C-alpha cells in the first residue's frame, strides 16, 4: 500500500483564526499596511477554499481594504458573499485623510521595487500574473483619499462581474445590534443571519437571510489612543477632560502649524509618531519625496547606495526576528544598527548638506523646533524608511550644531525614556507637555501643536468584542500573525 503525505497551506488560516470558522484579518495583526491587509485577505480565501472547497457562503464584517479583497476573491471562486459595513461607504476611514499619503510599496525601501506604487506590479518578468486583484495605477504615493477612490473603482468593476457579491452599508442602531448578537451567539448555534431592512450598495441579495460557512472579521484594529491627561503645570487634573489629539486617519493641522513657524511636540515612538515628525521637519508630503531630494545630489546618492545592502540586512533580519518573538524590545537591536548607519552618514559633508536642504527654513533666531518624546530608549515598530530618515536628520543636526550649518533650519529635539504626564492648555492656543525623565526630573515642552501617537487601545479591538470565546483562555492570536507577508499575491 502506498502512503501519500498530504500537505496544505495553513499560515493564512492559523494566523487569523479566532474561533471555529471565524477569522480576524485586522485586529491584533502585526503587518497592517493597506497592502498587507489585501495580501492577508487573499491568502486566507485561497487557503479556506483549498481546505474546504464545498462551503458556499461567506460573511465579511468590514469594508476596508482587507474586507474588499476577501469579498472579491471569494466571489471570484464562486462563493456567495455578503459584506457588512457600519459606515456609508467602503474605505470610509481612508476617505477622511486627504493629507496622509499611502502606497503599496512606499515603505519597502531600500528594496528596488519600492519606487513604483502601482499594484500589482506590472513587470511580469519578476512578478506573476494576478486575477481579481485590487489594481492601483499611481506611480507615486497618493493620498489615502485617492487610494480609497481607486480601491472602490476596482471593487465596483468586480461587483459587476460577480452578482453574488453584496455590500450592506450604514449598519447602525437595531441593525448593528442584530449583527452583533449574531456574531456573539447566532453563528455558533447554527442560526441564520436576518438581512431584512439593510441598505445595500448597488443591488441587494435575493435571499433575505444567510447561513455563512465562514465569517471574516475585517472591521479594523480598534480605536486609536490619541489622548493625554490634562495638566495644570503642577499635577494632573483628573477632573478635567483629557487632551485629545487628531487621529491618524483624519486631516490634521500639524503641517499648517509647522509652516506658520509653530513648535510641534510629538508623543510616541512608533511608526505613526515618526511619520508626524517627518511631516513637521520637512516640507514634503511623504518620506519618498525626502528620499528623492536626497538622491538629487550625486555624492549623497552614492553614499546611500553604499549602505543599501546593510540596511536591507537590518530590515529583513528585523522582520524575521519579529516573527519569532512577541517581545517588543526586539526592535532595540534594529534601531541601534539603523542609528549607527545614520551616524556614519552624518559625518559626510555631502550628506549633511542634502539633509539640511530637506528641512524647513526658519527665520533668524526663530528657535522653531520639533520635539519627539518617547517612553523607551529606542523607536518601536516602524518602517525602516521612517526610522532611518528620523535617525539621519537627528544625527545630521547634532553634527551640524557646532558648525552652524543648519542655523536657518528647523530644530529637532529627540528625548528618550520620557514618561509624559499630561498636556497643559495655555492662552492663545498654546500648550505645554509635562514629562518625567528616567531620573524623575520634571521637564516641560512648549508647543503650538501636539500630536499623540500611542497606537491602538486594546480594549476597543473589534475582534474581541464581536466573538466571545468560551473558557478563561480567550487569547486571540499566536505569533504567526507576525510572520512577514508576501509583497504581492
Secondary structure as UniProt FT lines:
FT   HELIX           11..14
FT   TURN            15..16
FT   STRAND          17..19
FT   TURN            20..21
FT   STRAND          22..24
FT   TURN            27..28
FT   HELIX           34..51
FT   TURN            53..54
FT   STRAND          57..61
FT   HELIX           65..76
FT   TURN            77..78
FT   STRAND          80..84
FT   TURN            90..93
FT   HELIX           94..96
FT   STRAND          101..102
FT   TURN            104..107
FT   TURN            109..110
FT   HELIX           112..115
FT   TURN            124..126
FT   STRAND          142..143
FT   HELIX           144..161
FT   TURN            163..164
FT   STRAND          165..169
FT   HELIX           173..181
FT   HELIX           182..186
FT   TURN            187..190
FT   STRAND          193..194
FT   TURN            196..197
FT   STRAND          199..201
FT   STRAND          209..210
FT   STRAND          214..217
FT   STRAND          227..228
FT   STRAND          230..231
FT   TURN            238..239
FT   STRAND          243..244
FT   TURN            248..249
FT   HELIX           254..259
FT   TURN            260..261
FT   STRAND          264..267
FT   HELIX           271..281
FT   HELIX           287..294
FT   TURN            295..296
FT   HELIX           298..306
FT   HELIX           308..323
FT   HELIX           328..330
FT   HELIX           331..346
FT   HELIX           349..358
FT   TURN            364..365
FT   STRAND          369..373
FT   HELIX           384..400
FT   TURN            401..408
FT   STRAND          411..415
FT   STRAND          419..425
FT   TURN            427..428
FT   STRAND          431..436
FT   TURN            438..439
FT   STRAND          442..447
FT   STRAND          449..452
FT   HELIX           458..460
FT   HELIX           462..466
FT   HELIX           479..482
//
